[in-house]
Amino acid sequence: MEIRQLRHFCALLKYGSFTRAAEKLNMAQPALSQSLKRLEQSLGVTLVQRQARKHSGAIKLTAEGQVLKQHAELILQQVTQAQTHIREMADLSRGEVRVAVPGMLGSFYLPSRLMAFRHQYTNLKLSLFEGGTRDALRMLEQQEVDIAIITKSDLKPDFDSCVLINEEIVVAASYEHPLSEFKAISMQQFFEHELVMFKPGYYHREWMLNRASELGLTPKIAFETNLINLIKQVVQQGFAVASLLKMVIQPNDDINTISLEPPVFVELHIAWKKHRPLSQADQAFVNFLLANR
């Protein structure tokens, strides 16, 4: 059973005769008759009562034809809706972008870009999922999102990706903190002080704890929170120091940024699954971010 055959069947019912239906379909009447015959053969039933048509000239359906009529009309309606939906997605007048992003990017890097993207593509829906990089990776692997911003070290063979940014990790400290005497500090110096860190599930935390383990040190974690503004307040008041992406510290934060020695950078990628090609909306979003890095 083919969609084309269902269209022919419904046209026959709509216009009431093979002659009129063939004219409306812009096809020869014998071809329409053959199409109906092949449809009946594929289903193994008779759909139209031929004898009744010969005597009355009207199209009369069998019981099987009545059942198919109900299904055919619904199927053709759904096909039309699907075609319309796909066309709208293709010309970006409809669609959804589901993207998972790390907290620091979601709060300080993406907002202005997201608003600019939404302004340019007013009919597209943006669904943003913010959390740790581990959350973003998990959501991408489980196909809960179509795109995720993850670290270079999280890339896998079944991902496609593009580099988004390469951002420095700096130490954030109050200007009165002893570390503010230095322009750059070592990891060992950093771990000598009380720290405010993200909770488990963040790449940033895992990376710092791995560095401490390599040095044989136990970090002095005084505060744990995923709220970036709270981290900044703790640092500003001098209760602890933190390691953050440099973009997080704004000029009005009254927080000093100190480079690590040697400097440390984290490379973040826009990634998606290879076996799930990007939709037109997703591709537009990726292209927009790359053009506005």
Beta strands, then each sheet from edge to edge (+ up, - down):
strand 1: 96-102
strand 2: 125-131
strand 3: 147-151
strand 4: 159-173
strand 5: 184-185
strand 6: 194-197
strand 7: 220-224
strand 8: 242-245
strand 9: 256-273
sheet 1: 2+ 1+ 3+ 9- 4+ 8-
sheet 2: 2+ 1+ 3+ 9- 5-
sheet 3: 6+ 7+
end
